[in-house]
Amino acid sequence: MLHFLKSLFGNTKSFLEETDPMKKFLIVGLGNIGSEYAETRHNIGFKILDQLAKEKEFTFETVKLGDLGTFRIKGRTVLCLKPSTYMNRSGKALKYWMEKEKIPFENILVVTDDINLQFGTLRLKAKGSDGGHNGLKDIQQILNTITYTRFRFGVGADFNKGSQVDYVLGTWNETEKKALPERLERATQLIYSFVLSGIKITMNQFNNT
């Protein structure tokens, strides 16, 4: 009977035990599901969340609209989401879990790739256009605002005109592969800072580094 009721009305149980909204954070890493996308530039959002999981020793659980994992840091609870909706529908998963867990808008961070930044460059912004990025474009449309915090990880733009899609869906070159571990660790440090110290301090400390 319980299973039947859940199938009708959905599982209303919160994924997080934390009840204080201001102590809850949602980190959304953008990417595409499937092993063929795992090591592509476009999936850096997933990769950074996987680095968080490694450092904080948590695992992801497949749930509605994505994979979720959680960790605590100095009294804050952080929910990490890898949407299963594919890049172009990222906003649907973000909105669902933001509303389900009652996470304040200012405690949401979207992690994405950016071809307008050199490889490995980190940049945090409180608002901005989608810059032609389909994942950000969908989030903007779903949330009906450009004012949401996004963490952009530079993947560079070493491609010929008309080859952008092949480039972002391509895998890292050998130079990038060697530099990536250190850049991933730096990326997670930015996320910890955002959760603990807020956007302004984090921007000053990490932007363009």
ZIBEL-V822513 format. One line per field, one symbol per residue. ss: DSSP state (@ for helix, = for strand, . for the rest). psi: psi as a letter, one per 20 degrees, with the letter a starting at -180 (. if undefined). burial: I if it has 9 or more other ideal C-beta (glycine too) atoms within 8 Angstrom, else O. A space follows every 50 residues. Layout:
ss->???
psi->???
burial->???
//
This chain:
ss->.@@@@@@@@...........@@@======.....@@@..=@@@@@@@@@@ @@@@@@....===..========..========...@@@@@@@@@@@@@@ ....@@@=======.......====........@@@@@@@@@@.....== ====.........@@@@@..=..@@@@@@@@@@@@@@@@@@@@@@@@.@@ @@@@@@...
psi->gghghhhgiroipqhqhpiohijpqooopqaqqqhiigkqhikhgghhhh hghghjlrqqppapjapqqqrqoliqpppppoqjjqgikhhggggghggg ilpqhijpppprqoiiqqpippppqirrrikjphghggggggilqjnqpq opopjrlmqrpijgghghjrrqrhgghhigghhghhghhgggggghirgg ggghhhpk.
burial->OOOOOIOOOOOOOOIIOOOOIOOIIIIIIIIIOOOOIOOIIIIIIIIIIO IIIOOOOIOIOOOOIIIIIIIOIOOIIIIIIIIIIIIOIIIIIIIIIIOO IOIOOOIIIIIIIIIOIOIIIIIIIOOOOIOOIIIIIIIIOIIOOOOIII IIIIIOOOOOOOOIOOIIIOOOOOOIOOIIOOIIIIIIIIIIIIIOOOIO IIIOOIIOO
//
